[in-house]
Amino acid sequence: MPKNTMTLSKFTKSFDKLKSKNWVKSKRKGATGIGHTLEKLIGLPENNIASPDLGEIELKAHRINSSSMITLFTFNRKVWKMKPLDAIKKYGTPDGNGRLGLYFTMSRTPNSTGLFLHIESETISTRHVSGEIIAEWQLQVLAERFIEKIPALILVSAFSEMRGDDEWFKFDRAQFLTGTSAEIIRSQILAGNILVDLRLHDKITSARNHGTGFRAHEDKLPLLFQTVKDL
């Protein structure tokens, strides 16, 4: 393990000390202040935590009662049942630059262009009310992609309050999250805790696809994993 890597046990000890403190002033203004402050106060080198069996562990700092979202991963490979450019021309809407695009957060209720998210036991798909299937994802493949991107996650939660122009934090909890499954992915999409974002637009002769995004609210992250352990 590289010398500049913090072990899970060392993180736990450092966080216990931080948790025992009272409120601490943010070391940076703005949305990234909480993560930056956490890293500085526990002496974390380059957000680099690792364990021998899991490798590198993702760290996410979260403001309690915040509705912020995180992109879990993107995935498009071999999912399109019709050509993306054809889908854009048929079901797209103009974006801010006047280009036709499919920039939709999908739900099971048809949107203004008749597209909706269809969920079955082993797949999810974007469909049109006419029955046409636009794209389809295997839930098992999505679970594998999730684990590939986030094999393990430490979710740190803190209370936040503004005092004048300064934000202050009281770090409250650290949870160690590992593993997921196709069943969990399916249930959390059904519950609306994982959102599916189409993100592509017309480039005249082709489609520019920014990758279908699978996103989640930070406070729902523990629901997406098989194992949740308080540190």
Residue frames as a rotation matrix with the C-alpha (Angstrom) as fourth column:
MET 1
0.580 0.815 0.000 0.00
0.815 -0.580 0.000 0.00
0.000 0.000 -1.000 0.00
PRO 2
0.039 -0.613 0.789 1.50
0.484 -0.679 -0.552 3.41
0.874 0.404 0.271 -0.96
LYS 3
-0.655 -0.408 -0.636 2.90
0.744 -0.200 -0.637 5.51
0.133 -0.891 0.435 1.90
ASN 4
-0.956 0.286 0.062 0.51
-0.290 -0.954 -0.080 8.37
0.036 -0.094 0.995 1.16
THR 5
-0.255 0.897 -0.360 -2.55
-0.131 0.337 0.932 6.11
0.958 0.285 0.031 1.54
MET 6
-0.514 0.198 0.834 -4.65
-0.856 -0.169 -0.488 6.18
0.045 -0.965 0.257 4.70
THR 7
-0.900 0.216 -0.379 -5.92
0.190 0.976 0.103 2.82
0.392 0.021 -0.920 5.96
LEU 8
0.028 0.997 0.069 -9.53
0.104 -0.071 0.992 2.30
0.994 -0.021 -0.106 6.96
SER 9
0.352 0.076 -0.933 -8.56
0.889 0.285 0.359 1.78
0.293 -0.956 0.032 10.60
LYS 10
-0.687 -0.647 -0.331 -6.53
0.710 -0.695 -0.115 4.99
-0.156 -0.314 0.936 10.65
PHE 11
-0.644 0.553 0.528 -9.43
-0.010 -0.697 0.717 6.89
0.765 0.457 0.454 9.09
THR 12
0.318 0.835 -0.449 -11.76
0.466 0.275 0.841 5.54
0.826 -0.477 -0.301 11.80
LYS 13
-0.002 -0.414 -0.910 -9.43
0.994 -0.103 0.044 6.73
-0.112 -0.904 0.412 14.58
SER 14
-0.922 -0.373 0.105 -9.03
0.386 -0.906 0.172 10.15
0.031 0.199 0.980 12.97
PHE 15
-0.381 0.855 0.352 -12.77
0.015 -0.375 0.927 10.51
0.925 0.358 0.130 12.47
ASP 16
0.289 0.445 -0.848 -13.47
0.835 0.316 0.450 9.55
0.468 -0.838 -0.280 16.11
LYS 17
-0.500 -0.554 -0.666 -11.30
0.793 -0.602 -0.094 12.48
-0.349 -0.575 0.740 17.19
LEU 18
-0.939 0.176 0.297 -13.04
0.040 -0.798 0.601 14.81
0.343 0.576 0.742 14.73
LYS 19
-0.093 0.981 -0.169 -16.47
0.356 0.192 0.915 13.64
0.930 0.025 -0.367 15.87
SER 20
0.087 0.069 -0.994 -15.62
0.993 0.067 0.092 14.49
0.073 -0.995 -0.063 19.48
LYS 21
-0.903 -0.427 -0.046 -14.94
0.427 -0.904 -0.003 18.11
-0.041 -0.022 0.999 18.53
ASN 22
-0.036 0.880 -0.473 -17.58
0.325 -0.437 -0.839 20.79
-0.945 -0.184 -0.270 18.61
TRP 23
0.885 0.422 0.198 -18.46
0.330 -0.269 -0.905 22.89
-0.328 0.866 -0.377 15.56
VAL 24
-0.224 -0.974 -0.017 -15.61
0.562 -0.143 0.815 23.62
-0.796 0.173 0.580 13.16
LYS 25
0.324 0.290 -0.901 -15.39
-0.401 -0.820 -0.408 26.43
-0.857 0.493 -0.149 10.63
SER 26
0.847 0.033 0.531 -15.29
0.435 0.530 -0.728 25.47
-0.306 0.847 0.435 6.95
LYS 27
-0.046 -0.968 -0.246 -11.87
0.297 -0.248 0.922 25.83
-0.954 -0.030 0.299 5.41
ARG 28
-0.964 -0.174 0.202 -13.32
0.242 -0.250 0.937 26.69
-0.112 0.952 0.283 2.00
LYS 29
-0.394 0.863 -0.317 -16.45
-0.542 -0.497 -0.678 28.53
-0.742 -0.095 0.663 0.88
GLY 30
-0.184 0.436 -0.881 -19.06
-0.969 0.072 0.238 26.88
0.167 0.897 0.409 -1.33
ALA 31
0.723 0.660 -0.201 -20.34
-0.644 0.751 0.149 23.39
0.249 0.022 0.968 -2.00
THR 32
0.411 -0.636 -0.653 -16.92
0.131 0.750 -0.648 21.73
0.902 0.181 0.392 -1.81
GLY 33
-0.017 -0.444 0.896 -16.21
-0.772 -0.564 -0.294 23.19
0.636 -0.696 -0.333 1.63
ILE 34
0.675 0.358 0.645 -17.43
-0.719 0.514 0.467 20.16
-0.164 -0.779 0.605 3.55
GLY 35
0.936 -0.348 -0.059 -15.23
0.308 0.887 -0.345 17.65
0.172 0.305 0.937 1.73
HIS 36
0.208 -0.897 0.390 -12.19
0.069 -0.384 -0.921 19.92
0.976 0.219 -0.018 1.82
THR 37
0.157 -0.085 0.984 -12.65
-0.892 -0.440 0.104 20.61
0.424 -0.894 -0.145 5.54
LEU 38
0.923 0.218 0.318 -13.02
-0.337 0.859 0.386 16.90
-0.189 -0.463 0.866 6.32
GLU 39
0.727 -0.684 -0.062 -9.85
0.447 0.540 -0.713 16.01
0.521 0.491 0.698 4.41
LYS 40
0.027 -0.748 0.664 -7.83
-0.265 -0.645 -0.716 18.75
0.964 -0.156 -0.216 6.11
LEU 41
0.271 0.151 0.951 -9.00
-0.930 -0.214 0.299 17.95
0.248 -0.965 0.083 9.63
ILE 42
0.888 0.031 0.458 -8.30
-0.211 0.914 0.348 14.21
-0.408 -0.405 0.818 9.42
GLY 43
0.005 -0.985 -0.174 -5.04
-0.661 -0.134 0.738 14.69
-0.750 0.111 -0.652 7.53
LEU 44
0.539 0.294 0.789 -6.19
0.286 0.817 -0.501 12.77
-0.792 0.496 0.356 4.49
PRO 45
-0.475 -0.791 -0.385 -3.64
-0.191 -0.335 0.923 12.74
-0.859 0.512 0.008 1.64
GLU 46
-0.792 0.088 -0.604 -5.33
-0.610 -0.161 0.776 13.37
-0.029 0.983 0.181 -1.72
ASN 47
0.206 0.972 0.113 -8.63
-0.960 0.223 -0.168 11.73
-0.189 -0.074 0.979 -0.73
ASN 48
-0.055 -0.380 -0.923 -6.80
-0.609 0.745 -0.271 8.39
0.791 0.548 -0.272 -0.70
ILE 49
-0.029 0.127 0.991 -8.18
-0.892 0.444 -0.083 5.72
-0.451 -0.887 0.101 1.62
ALA 50
0.002 -0.015 -1.000 -7.60
-0.725 0.688 -0.011 2.04
0.688 0.725 -0.009 0.92
SER 51
0.372 0.059 0.926 -7.96
-0.735 0.628 0.255 -1.43
-0.566 -0.776 0.277 2.35
PRO 52
-0.628 -0.763 0.152 -6.06
-0.518 0.556 0.649 -4.58
-0.580 0.329 -0.745 1.29
ASP 53
-0.586 0.429 0.687 -9.17
0.510 0.855 -0.099 -6.45
-0.630 0.293 -0.720 0.11
LEU 54
0.470 0.880 0.065 -11.16
0.652 -0.297 -0.698 -3.60
-0.595 0.370 -0.713 -1.46
GLY 55
-0.288 -0.619 0.730 -8.48
0.915 -0.402 0.020 -1.34
0.282 0.674 0.683 -2.86
GLU 56
-0.960 -0.152 0.235 -9.25
0.111 -0.978 -0.179 2.36
0.257 -0.146 0.955 -3.05
ILE 57
-0.270 0.878 -0.395 -12.28
0.946 0.166 -0.277 3.54
-0.178 -0.448 -0.876 -1.08
GLU 58
-0.269 0.294 0.917 -14.38
0.430 -0.816 0.387 6.50
0.862 0.499 0.094 -2.21
LEU 59
-0.636 0.096 -0.766 -15.03
0.714 -0.306 -0.630 9.22
-0.295 -0.947 0.125 0.39
LYS 60
-0.311 0.614 0.725 -18.14
0.436 -0.586 0.683 11.40
0.845 0.528 -0.086 0.30
ALA 61
-0.890 0.050 -0.453 -18.96
0.394 -0.416 -0.819 14.15
-0.230 -0.908 0.351 2.78
HIS 62
-0.364 0.880 0.304 -22.64
0.587 -0.037 0.809 15.00
0.723 0.473 -0.503 3.09
ARG 63
-0.881 0.200 0.429 -24.57
-0.412 -0.771 -0.486 17.84
0.234 -0.605 0.761 4.74
ILE 64
-0.740 0.666 -0.090 -27.43
0.620 0.624 -0.475 16.41
-0.261 -0.407 -0.875 6.81
ASN 65
0.148 0.941 -0.305 -30.85
0.466 -0.338 -0.818 17.52
-0.872 -0.021 -0.489 5.42
SER 66
-0.397 -0.308 -0.865 -29.27
-0.612 -0.614 0.499 18.47
-0.685 0.727 0.056 2.07
SER 67
0.634 0.676 0.375 -30.95
-0.095 0.549 -0.830 17.32
-0.768 0.491 0.413 -1.14
SER 68
0.022 -0.722 -0.691 -27.71
-0.921 -0.284 0.267 17.32
-0.389 0.631 -0.671 -3.13
MET 69
0.931 0.323 0.169 -27.20
-0.210 0.855 -0.474 14.58
-0.298 0.406 0.864 -5.69
ILE 70
-0.157 -0.984 0.081 -24.26
-0.586 0.159 0.795 12.50
-0.795 0.077 -0.602 -6.86
THR 71
0.500 0.204 -0.841 -23.71
-0.828 0.397 -0.396 10.80
0.253 0.895 0.368 -10.22
LEU 72
0.590 -0.224 0.776 -23.03
-0.335 0.806 0.488 7.13
-0.734 -0.548 0.400 -9.47
PHE 73
-0.526 -0.706 0.475 -21.93
0.231 0.418 0.878 6.16
-0.819 0.571 -0.057 -12.97
THR 74
0.095 0.537 -0.838 -22.81
-0.875 -0.357 -0.327 6.45
-0.475 0.765 0.436 -16.66
PHE 75
-0.582 -0.288 0.760 -23.56
0.032 0.926 0.376 3.55
-0.812 0.243 -0.530 -18.97
ASN 76
0.216 0.635 -0.742 -24.57
-0.768 -0.359 -0.530 3.30
-0.603 0.684 0.410 -22.64
ARG 77
-0.679 -0.663 -0.314 -22.73
-0.695 0.445 0.564 0.36
-0.234 0.602 -0.764 -24.16
LYS 78
-0.920 0.272 -0.282 -24.95
0.031 0.769 0.639 -1.82
0.391 0.579 -0.716 -26.37
VAL 79
-0.673 0.708 -0.216 -28.18
0.368 0.067 -0.927 -0.46
-0.642 -0.703 -0.306 -24.87
TRP 80
-0.457 0.511 -0.728 -29.69
-0.632 -0.762 -0.138 1.43
-0.626 0.397 0.672 -27.81
LYS 81
-0.250 0.503 0.827 -32.52
0.471 0.810 -0.350 -0.36
-0.846 0.302 -0.439 -29.60
MET 82
0.784 0.308 0.538 -32.88
0.620 -0.366 -0.694 2.44
-0.016 0.878 -0.478 -32.15
LYS 83
-0.143 -0.906 0.398 -30.12
0.835 -0.326 -0.442 4.67
0.531 0.269 0.804 -33.46
PRO 84
-0.264 0.013 -0.965 -29.53
0.811 -0.538 -0.229 7.54
-0.522 -0.843 0.131 -31.00
LEU 85
-0.958 -0.107 -0.267 -29.70
-0.040 -0.870 0.491 10.13
-0.285 0.481 0.829 -33.80
ASP 86
-0.589 0.807 -0.040 -33.05
0.206 0.198 0.958 8.71
0.781 0.556 -0.282 -34.96
ALA 87
-0.051 0.560 -0.827 -34.33
0.981 0.181 0.063 8.85
0.185 -0.808 -0.559 -31.37
ILE 88
-0.613 -0.242 -0.753 -33.27
0.464 -0.881 -0.095 12.48
-0.640 -0.408 0.652 -31.06
LYS 89
-0.973 0.216 -0.077 -34.92
-0.189 -0.565 0.803 13.50
0.130 0.796 0.591 -34.33
LYS 90
-0.395 0.873 -0.286 -38.11
0.333 0.427 0.841 11.64
0.856 0.237 -0.459 -33.44
TYR 91
0.462 0.616 -0.638 -38.48
0.755 0.104 0.647 12.46
0.466 -0.781 -0.417 -29.72
GLY 92
-0.483 -0.785 -0.388 -36.01
0.874 -0.401 -0.274 15.28
0.060 -0.472 0.880 -28.99
THR 93
0.774 0.619 -0.132 -36.77
0.630 -0.774 0.064 18.80
-0.062 -0.133 -0.989 -27.85
PRO 94
0.430 -0.637 0.640 -34.73
0.206 -0.621 -0.756 21.99
0.879 0.457 -0.136 -28.53
ASP 95
0.201 -0.434 -0.878 -32.03
0.979 0.055 0.197 22.75
-0.037 -0.899 0.436 -25.95
GLY 96
0.512 0.015 -0.859 -30.66
0.352 -0.916 0.193 26.17
-0.784 -0.401 -0.474 -24.98
ASN 97
-0.501 -0.773 -0.390 -28.47
-0.146 -0.368 0.918 26.22
-0.853 0.517 0.072 -28.08
GLY 98
0.114 0.671 -0.733 -31.32
-0.900 -0.242 -0.361 25.42
-0.420 0.701 0.576 -30.44
ARG 99
-0.705 -0.393 -0.590 -30.17
-0.606 0.766 0.214 21.82
0.368 0.508 -0.779 -30.95
LEU 100
0.510 0.827 -0.236 -32.54
-0.593 0.537 0.600 18.90
0.623 -0.166 0.764 -30.67
GLY 101
-0.633 -0.773 0.040 -31.69
-0.550 0.413 -0.726 16.82
0.544 -0.482 -0.687 -27.66
LEU 102
0.446 0.646 -0.619 -32.83
0.155 0.626 0.765 14.13
0.882 -0.437 0.179 -25.28
TYR 103
-0.770 -0.597 0.227 -32.06
-0.093 -0.246 -0.965 15.72
0.631 -0.764 0.134 -21.91
PHE 104
0.272 0.950 0.153 -34.63
-0.539 0.019 0.842 14.05
0.797 -0.311 0.517 -19.71
THR 105
-0.806 -0.271 0.526 -34.74
-0.587 0.476 -0.655 12.64
-0.073 -0.837 -0.543 -16.21
MET 106
-0.511 0.601 -0.615 -36.81
-0.281 0.559 0.780 9.56
0.812 0.572 -0.117 -16.87
SER 107
-0.658 0.395 0.641 -39.73
-0.623 0.193 -0.758 8.39
-0.423 -0.898 0.119 -14.75
ARG 108
-0.808 0.392 0.440 -42.48
0.458 0.888 0.049 5.81
-0.372 0.241 -0.897 -15.09
THR 109
0.327 0.890 -0.318 -44.88
0.400 -0.435 -0.807 8.60
-0.856 0.137 -0.499 -16.04
PRO 110
0.157 -0.275 0.949 -44.63
0.986 -0.006 -0.165 9.57
0.051 0.962 0.270 -19.74
ASN 111
-0.466 -0.379 -0.800 -42.99
0.433 -0.886 0.168 12.97
-0.772 -0.268 0.577 -20.30
SER 112
0.104 0.560 -0.822 -44.04
-0.388 -0.738 -0.552 15.66
-0.916 0.376 0.141 -22.79
THR 113
-0.294 -0.257 -0.920 -42.66
-0.956 0.066 0.287 13.64
-0.013 0.964 -0.265 -25.72
GLY 114
0.662 0.702 -0.263 -44.26
-0.694 0.706 0.137 10.36
0.282 0.091 0.955 -24.59
LEU 115
-0.106 -0.774 -0.624 -41.07
-0.183 0.632 -0.753 8.76
0.977 0.034 -0.209 -23.25
PHE 116
0.630 0.303 0.715 -41.11
-0.749 -0.006 0.662 6.88
0.205 -0.953 0.223 -19.95
LEU 117
-0.549 -0.827 0.120 -39.08
-0.811 0.492 -0.316 4.42
0.203 -0.271 -0.941 -17.90
HIS 118
0.590 0.705 -0.394 -40.28
-0.617 0.708 0.343 0.82
0.521 0.040 0.853 -18.06
ILE 119
-0.367 -0.720 0.589 -39.10
-0.930 0.264 -0.257 -1.52
0.030 -0.642 -0.767 -15.28
GLU 120
0.593 0.470 -0.654 -39.17
-0.445 0.868 0.220 -5.31
0.671 0.161 0.724 -15.45
SER 121
0.989 -0.136 0.063 -37.60
0.019 0.533 0.846 -8.03
-0.149 -0.835 0.530 -13.28
GLU 122
0.333 -0.925 0.185 -34.22
0.769 0.379 0.515 -8.04
-0.546 -0.029 0.837 -15.07
THR 123
-0.497 -0.490 0.716 -34.21
0.837 -0.489 0.246 -4.89
0.230 0.721 0.653 -17.21
ILE 124
0.113 0.563 -0.819 -35.14
0.343 -0.796 -0.499 -1.23
-0.932 -0.224 -0.283 -17.35
SER 125
-0.454 -0.240 0.858 -35.84
0.888 -0.047 0.457 0.54
-0.070 0.970 0.234 -20.61
THR 126
-0.585 0.317 -0.747 -36.75
-0.232 -0.947 -0.221 3.89
-0.778 0.044 0.627 -22.07
ARG 127
-0.574 0.493 0.654 -39.89
0.789 0.545 0.282 3.49
-0.218 0.678 -0.702 -24.16
HIS 128
-0.900 0.436 -0.007 -42.43
-0.408 -0.836 0.368 5.56
0.155 0.334 0.930 -26.04
VAL 129
-0.356 0.847 0.394 -46.13
-0.545 0.155 -0.824 5.27
-0.759 -0.508 0.407 -25.30
SER 130
0.301 0.419 -0.857 -46.49
-0.950 0.211 -0.230 3.79
0.084 0.883 0.462 -28.79
GLY 131
0.939 -0.017 0.343 -44.53
-0.078 0.962 0.260 0.75
-0.334 -0.271 0.903 -27.54
GLU 132
0.668 -0.744 -0.007 -41.27
0.041 0.046 -0.998 1.62
0.743 0.666 0.061 -29.28
ILE 133
0.779 -0.499 -0.378 -38.20
0.529 0.201 0.824 0.77
-0.335 -0.843 0.421 -27.18
ILE 134
0.872 -0.484 0.069 -35.47
-0.398 -0.784 -0.476 3.42
0.285 0.388 -0.877 -27.31
ALA 135
-0.249 -0.965 -0.078 -32.84
-0.601 0.217 -0.769 1.84
0.760 -0.144 -0.634 -25.05
GLU 136
0.842 0.521 -0.141 -32.67
-0.252 0.610 0.751 -1.04
0.477 -0.597 0.645 -22.59
TRP 137
-0.197 -0.906 0.374 -30.30
-0.828 -0.051 -0.559 -1.82
0.526 -0.420 -0.740 -19.70
GLN 138
0.232 0.151 -0.961 -29.73
0.278 0.936 0.215 -5.15
0.932 -0.317 0.175 -17.97
LEU 139
0.839 0.168 0.517 -30.00
-0.394 -0.467 0.792 -4.63
0.375 -0.868 -0.326 -14.21
GLN 140
0.808 -0.589 -0.026 -27.18
0.488 0.643 0.590 -7.09
-0.331 -0.490 0.807 -13.51
VAL 141
0.091 -0.778 0.622 -24.88
0.878 -0.232 -0.419 -5.14
0.471 0.584 0.661 -15.82
LEU 142
0.396 0.116 0.911 -25.82
-0.132 -0.975 0.181 -1.91
0.908 -0.192 -0.371 -14.04
ALA 143
0.990 -0.049 0.133 -24.99
-0.123 0.169 0.978 -3.51
-0.070 -0.984 0.161 -10.68
GLU 144
0.470 -0.869 0.157 -21.60
0.863 0.489 0.123 -4.60
-0.184 0.078 0.980 -12.04
ARG 145
0.075 -0.397 0.915 -20.94
0.544 -0.753 -0.371 -1.10
0.836 0.526 0.160 -13.37
PHE 146
0.782 0.294 0.550 -21.88
-0.284 -0.617 0.734 0.39
0.555 -0.730 -0.399 -9.98
ILE 147
0.895 -0.446 0.013 -19.42
0.222 0.471 0.854 -1.89
-0.387 -0.761 0.521 -8.14
GLU 148
0.251 -0.819 0.517 -16.73
0.943 0.086 -0.322 -1.17
0.219 0.568 0.794 -10.73
LYS 149
0.097 -0.155 0.983 -17.08
0.192 -0.966 -0.171 2.58
0.977 0.206 -0.064 -10.14
ILE 150
0.004 -0.012 1.000 -17.74
-0.873 -0.487 -0.002 2.47
0.487 -0.873 -0.012 -6.37
PRO 151
-0.175 -0.108 -0.979 -16.53
0.109 0.986 -0.128 -0.81
0.979 -0.129 -0.160 -4.82
ALA 152
-0.046 0.158 -0.986 -16.66
0.992 0.121 -0.027 0.80
0.115 -0.980 -0.162 -1.39
LEU 153
-0.056 0.133 0.990 -17.75
0.188 -0.972 0.141 4.18
0.981 0.194 0.030 -0.04
ILE 154
-0.557 -0.030 -0.830 -17.31
0.826 -0.131 -0.549 6.02
-0.092 -0.991 0.098 3.23
LEU 155
0.034 0.665 0.746 -20.23
0.455 -0.675 0.581 8.41
0.890 0.320 -0.325 3.66
VAL 156
-0.727 -0.318 -0.609 -19.56
0.687 -0.336 -0.644 11.10
0.000 -0.886 0.463 6.25
SER 157
0.198 0.881 0.430 -22.54
0.676 -0.440 0.591 13.13
0.709 0.174 -0.683 7.45
ALA 158
-0.765 -0.478 -0.432 -22.31
0.644 -0.548 -0.533 16.48
0.018 -0.686 0.727 9.19
PHE 159
0.454 0.825 -0.338 -24.66
0.824 -0.533 -0.194 19.13
-0.340 -0.191 -0.921 10.51
SER 160
-0.548 -0.597 0.586 -24.20
0.791 -0.597 0.133 22.48
0.270 0.536 0.800 8.81
GLU 161
0.561 0.722 -0.406 -25.08
0.776 -0.629 -0.047 26.04
-0.289 -0.289 -0.913 9.75
MET 162
0.037 -0.483 0.875 -24.23
0.630 -0.668 -0.396 29.49
0.776 0.566 0.280 8.47
ARG 163
0.376 -0.031 -0.926 -22.80
0.791 -0.510 0.338 32.06
-0.483 -0.860 -0.167 10.86
GLY 164
0.217 -0.225 -0.950 -22.70
-0.357 -0.924 0.137 35.28
-0.908 0.310 -0.281 8.91
ASP 165
0.481 -0.107 -0.870 -20.76
-0.875 -0.009 -0.483 34.54
0.044 0.994 -0.098 5.73
ASP 166
-0.580 -0.811 -0.074 -19.09
-0.791 0.583 -0.188 31.44
0.195 -0.051 -0.979 7.16
GLU 167
0.507 0.683 -0.526 -20.29
-0.510 0.730 0.455 27.85
0.695 0.037 0.718 7.15
TRP 168
-0.377 -0.556 0.741 -19.68
-0.925 0.261 -0.275 25.67
-0.040 -0.789 -0.613 10.20
PHE 169
0.117 0.345 -0.931 -19.84
-0.435 0.861 0.264 21.89
0.893 0.374 0.251 10.47
LYS 170
-0.060 -0.156 0.986 -20.39
-0.925 0.380 0.004 19.36
-0.375 -0.912 -0.167 13.23
PHE 171
-0.401 -0.180 -0.898 -19.28
-0.674 0.723 0.156 15.98
0.621 0.667 -0.411 11.93
ASP 172
0.095 0.687 0.721 -21.70
-0.986 0.163 -0.025 13.37
-0.135 -0.708 0.693 13.20
ARG 173
0.540 0.271 0.797 -21.42
-0.248 0.956 -0.158 10.00
-0.805 -0.112 0.583 11.47
ALA 174
-0.336 -0.601 -0.725 -19.30
-0.932 0.104 0.347 7.90
-0.133 0.792 -0.595 9.13
GLN 175
0.556 0.569 0.606 -20.77
-0.399 0.822 -0.406 4.86
-0.729 -0.016 0.685 7.37
PHE 176
-0.631 -0.768 -0.116 -18.86
-0.561 0.347 0.752 2.25
-0.537 0.539 -0.649 5.41
LEU 177
0.462 0.885 -0.059 -20.91
-0.566 0.243 -0.787 1.08
-0.682 0.397 0.614 2.40
THR 178
-0.695 -0.709 -0.120 -20.05
-0.564 0.435 0.702 -1.92
-0.446 0.555 -0.702 0.22
GLY 179
-0.902 0.197 0.383 -21.63
0.335 0.880 0.336 -4.08
-0.271 0.431 -0.860 -2.47
THR 180
-0.294 0.897 -0.331 -24.90
-0.801 -0.420 -0.427 -3.90
-0.522 0.139 0.842 -4.36
SER 181
-0.662 0.159 0.732 -27.07
0.349 0.930 0.114 -6.18
-0.663 0.331 -0.672 -6.50
ALA 182
-0.871 0.418 0.260 -29.44
0.187 -0.207 0.960 -6.11
0.455 0.885 0.102 -9.45
GLU 183
-0.028 0.912 -0.409 -32.34
0.886 0.212 0.412 -6.42
0.462 -0.351 -0.814 -6.98
ILE 184
-0.089 -0.075 -0.993 -31.19
0.739 -0.674 -0.015 -3.37
-0.668 -0.735 0.116 -5.02
ILE 185
-0.949 -0.276 -0.151 -30.70
0.096 -0.713 0.695 -1.32
-0.299 0.645 0.703 -8.19
ARG 186
-0.592 0.789 0.164 -34.21
0.432 0.139 0.891 -2.26
0.680 0.598 -0.423 -9.35
SER 187
0.145 0.701 -0.698 -35.87
0.980 -0.003 0.201 -1.48
0.139 -0.713 -0.687 -6.01
GLN 188
-0.266 -0.321 -0.909 -34.11
0.571 -0.812 0.120 1.87
-0.777 -0.487 0.399 -5.69
ILE 189
-0.991 0.062 0.121 -35.08
0.074 -0.499 0.863 2.91
0.114 0.864 0.490 -9.23
LEU 190
-0.248 0.962 -0.110 -38.66
0.669 0.253 0.699 1.94
0.700 0.100 -0.707 -8.40
ALA 191
0.215 0.300 -0.929 -38.48
0.951 -0.280 0.129 3.98
-0.222 -0.912 -0.346 -5.20
GLY 192
0.844 0.077 0.531 -37.13
0.312 -0.875 -0.369 7.00
0.436 0.477 -0.763 -7.08
ASN 193
0.780 -0.606 -0.159 -33.85
-0.025 -0.284 0.958 6.93
-0.626 -0.743 -0.237 -5.17
ILE 194
-0.480 -0.836 0.268 -31.84
0.397 0.065 0.915 6.24
-0.782 0.545 0.300 -8.34
LEU 195
0.524 0.633 -0.570 -32.65
-0.195 -0.562 -0.804 8.59
-0.829 0.533 -0.171 -11.21
VAL 196
-0.067 -0.467 0.882 -31.94
0.795 0.510 0.330 7.87
-0.603 0.723 0.337 -14.87
ASP 197
0.342 0.104 -0.934 -30.85
-0.202 -0.962 -0.182 10.83
-0.918 0.251 -0.308 -17.02
LEU 198
0.456 -0.200 0.867 -30.69
0.872 0.294 -0.391 10.75
-0.177 0.935 0.308 -20.81
ARG 199
0.452 -0.400 -0.797 -28.06
-0.046 -0.903 0.427 13.24
-0.891 -0.156 -0.426 -22.02
LEU 200
-0.449 -0.593 0.668 -27.54
0.673 0.267 0.690 13.44
-0.587 0.759 0.279 -25.77
HIS 201
0.299 0.540 -0.787 -28.07
-0.162 -0.784 -0.599 15.91
-0.940 0.307 -0.147 -28.60
ASP 202
0.832 0.161 0.531 -28.05
0.477 0.283 -0.832 16.23
-0.284 0.945 0.159 -32.38
LYS 203
-0.058 -0.875 -0.481 -24.72
-0.073 -0.477 0.876 16.86
-0.996 0.086 -0.037 -34.15
ILE 204
0.087 0.270 -0.959 -26.33
-0.916 -0.357 -0.184 16.85
-0.392 0.894 0.216 -37.63
THR 205
0.113 -0.093 -0.989 -24.78
-0.723 0.676 -0.146 13.59
0.682 0.731 0.009 -38.88
SER 206
-0.397 -0.257 -0.881 -24.42
0.362 0.838 -0.408 11.89
0.843 -0.481 -0.240 -35.50
ALA 207
0.783 0.619 0.065 -25.54
0.130 -0.264 0.956 12.03
0.609 -0.740 -0.287 -31.89
ARG 208
-0.388 -0.847 0.364 -23.34
-0.310 -0.253 -0.917 13.51
0.868 -0.468 -0.164 -29.15
ASN 209
0.625 0.623 -0.470 -23.98
0.154 0.492 0.857 11.32
0.765 -0.609 0.211 -26.13
HIS 210
-0.064 -0.619 0.783 -22.70
-0.742 -0.494 -0.452 12.49
0.667 -0.610 -0.428 -22.75
GLY 211
-0.829 -0.242 -0.504 -23.60
0.047 0.868 -0.494 9.14
0.557 -0.433 -0.708 -21.21
THR 212
0.304 0.952 -0.021 -26.84
-0.025 0.030 0.999 8.12
0.952 -0.304 0.033 -19.57
GLY 213
-0.619 -0.592 0.516 -26.37
-0.449 -0.271 -0.851 9.18
0.644 -0.759 -0.098 -15.97
PHE 214
0.256 0.619 -0.743 -27.49
0.492 0.578 0.651 7.16
0.832 -0.532 -0.156 -12.98
ARG 215
-0.531 -0.408 0.743 -27.79
-0.251 -0.762 -0.598 9.57
0.810 -0.504 0.302 -10.05
ALA 216
0.103 0.560 -0.822 -28.86
0.778 0.470 0.418 9.42
0.620 -0.682 -0.387 -6.42
HIS 217
0.662 0.127 0.739 -29.57
-0.346 -0.823 0.451 11.79
0.665 -0.554 -0.500 -3.54
GLU 218
-0.372 -0.928 0.038 -26.64
-0.432 0.137 -0.891 11.73
0.822 -0.348 -0.451 -1.12
ASP 219
-0.420 0.220 0.881 -28.88
-0.897 0.046 -0.439 11.00
-0.137 -0.974 0.178 1.87
LYS 220
0.710 0.703 0.043 -30.23
-0.676 0.697 -0.238 7.88
-0.198 0.140 0.970 0.11
LEU 221
0.028 -0.795 -0.606 -26.81
-0.850 0.300 -0.433 6.36
0.526 0.527 -0.667 -0.60
PRO 222
-0.654 -0.321 0.685 -26.95
-0.678 0.650 -0.343 3.79
-0.336 -0.689 -0.643 2.25
LEU 223
0.305 0.875 0.375 -30.05
-0.485 0.482 -0.730 2.28
-0.819 0.041 0.572 0.60
LEU 224
0.666 -0.054 -0.744 -28.05
-0.737 0.106 -0.667 1.45
0.115 0.993 0.031 -2.53
PHE 225
-0.333 -0.915 -0.227 -25.57
-0.780 0.403 -0.480 -0.89
0.530 0.017 -0.848 -0.85
GLN 226
0.266 0.377 -0.887 -25.74
0.039 0.915 0.401 -4.42
0.963 -0.142 0.229 0.52
THR 227
0.150 -0.329 -0.932 -23.64
0.945 0.324 0.038 -3.76
0.289 -0.887 0.360 3.60
VAL 228
0.336 0.001 0.942 -23.82
-0.105 -0.994 0.039 -0.63
0.936 -0.112 -0.333 5.76
LYS 229
0.269 -0.353 -0.896 -21.53
0.897 0.430 0.100 -0.36
0.350 -0.831 0.433 8.78
ASP 230
0.954 0.033 0.298 -21.07
-0.076 -0.935 0.347 2.54
0.290 -0.353 -0.890 11.17
LEU 231
0.108 -0.984 -0.142 -17.42
0.507 0.177 -0.844 3.47
0.855 0.020 0.518 11.71
